[in-house]
Amino acid sequence: MHTFTARLFDIDGDQAVRLPPECRFEGVNEVHIRRDERTGDVILSTRSAVDWHAFMALCDRLGSLPDDFPGNRAQAEQLRDPFKRWVD
C-alpha cells in the first residue's frame, strides 16, 4: 500500500483535503467519512451502491420480505454449557 500526502485547507469554516491524482474518487460526488475509534484516523471511502432505505421501502410496498431474508429466520435456541468440555 502506498502512502500519499495531501494538503488541508479551510473553506467557510469547514476543513477540506486536496487529494493527489492517485487518490481521487472517480464517478462519485459523495464519500463516506468515518473515524477509527482506536487510532483516531479519518477514513474516506466510496458510498455503497446499495440503497438500503430504497430496498426496505420496496419490501414494504411488496407486502413482505422473502422467506429466506436473514431477518426472518426462525432459529431454535440452543442451551449449552460453553465450559462443559473443560469441567468433565
GIQUIUR-V474035 format. One line per field, one symbol per residue. ss: DSSP state (2 for helix, 1 for strand, 0 for the rest). phi: phi as a letter, one per 20 degrees, with the letter a starting at -180 (. if undefined). Layout:
ss->???
phi->???
This chain:
ss->0000001111100111110022200000001111100000011111000002222222222200000002220000000000022220
phi->.edcdcedbdclneecceffgfdfeemcdbcecbdfffenfecdbffffedfffffffffffoaeggefgfdfecffdecefdgfeef
